[in-house]
Amino acid sequence: MTTGRRVVLAMSGGVDSSASAVLLHRQGYEVIGLFMRSGETAAACALPATESLPILEAPAHKQGCCSADDAADAQRVADQLGIPFHSLNFRDGFQRIKDYFADEYLAGRTPNPCVQCNNWLKFGKLFDY
């Protein structure tokens, strides 16, 4: 059963977006999965779970979202469902988030980069895609 309707779904690799992909697919929607990369190279996204991504130049730092493991999880769900999956590179936008964080911190304020990421990237650039 196909509804003839297409849904572009942001997939984080987590339970919520994965379950959404499954439910939409079962209901006959044509689902296209998208993953937001924050600028890591393809080689960095292929790092095993025991290695760190080069975020903030801190060798032991593991990114909280949009990690190589998250991308692999989202890709695995898309593969199991047989749906197209695209990894989008939002490096420039993510740099804006990092700059905001540094500027706010240096100004003595407590920054919340997740709010800005939601505004500028998740509901900004991703929606425009």
N, C-alpha and C positions, 0 to 999 in steps of 0.2 A: 504494500500500500504506500503510495506516494501522494503527498498533498499538493505537490507542485510548488511548494513554497520553500524558499531558501532562508536559512538562518546562519549568520556568521557569529560564531561563539568564541569569546575570549576564554581560553583554557589555561589555567594556572598550573595544572598538574595535581590539584587538590581534589577533595571529595566533591565539593559543590559543583564545580564546573564539569567534572567527569560525569557525575550523575545527571546533570543537565544535558550533556551530550547524548548519553544513553537514552534518556526519556524522550528527547526530541527525535532522535533517530528511530526509536520504536514507534513513535507517532507518525512516521512517514515524512518528516521534514528532511530536506537536503541540508545537512549540517556541514559547515566548513569551520574547522578549528584554527584559531590564531593564538600564537604565544608571543608575548612581549619580551624581547631580549633587551637588556639595558646596556648593550655595547660590547659584550664579550666577543672575542673572536670565535670562529668555528672550533678552533683547537681548544680554546678554554672551555667551551661548552661540552667538549668531549672528555673533560677530566673525570676520573672516577670519583666516587663519593668521598673517598678518603683525602682528596686533595682540595685546596682552596682555589677560589676564583680570584683573579687579580683586582679586587675591589679595594679602593683606598690604600693601595700599596701595602697592606698589612698581610704578611704571609699566612698567618693563622686565621684570618677573618673569613667566615663563611657567610655569604649573602643571605638575607632573610627571605627574599622572594626572587622570582625570575632566575633561579639558579639552573645549572646544567642538569641536576637531578630532577628539578621541576619540569624542565623542557622534555626530558626523557620520559617522565611519567605521562605528560600530556600526549606526547607522540605515541606512546604505547597504547593509550586509550583510543586515539584516533585510528591507529593501525588495526586494533581489534574490532572497531566498528566499520572499518573500511571507508573512512571519510577523509577528504583532503585536509591537510594540516600544513600551516605556514608559520614560520618563525620570523617575526618582524624585528628589525634592529632599530631601537629607539635611542641609540647612543647619544645623539645631540640633545634630545629631550631629557635624558637621564643626567647628562652633564648639567643641565639647567637646575635639576633637583639638587645635585651635589653643591652647586654654587649657592643656591638659596640656603641650604643647610649651613654652609660655612659662613655666609654673610650674617645670618641670624645669630649663630653661635658667637661670632666675633663681636656682634653688637650687644651681647649680654642677654639675649632672649633664648627661650627654649624652642627650637624649631621642631616641626612635625613634618618630616619629608613625605610620609605616607599620604597626608592630606593633599599636598601639592602634586604628588604623583597621580593620585586619583583625578584631580582637577585637570592637570596639564596633559597627562599621558593616557590614562585609562578611559577617561570620558572626554578627552580632547583629541589627541592624535589618533588613538585607536578607533574612535567613533568615526573620524574622517576617512579611515581606511575603507 
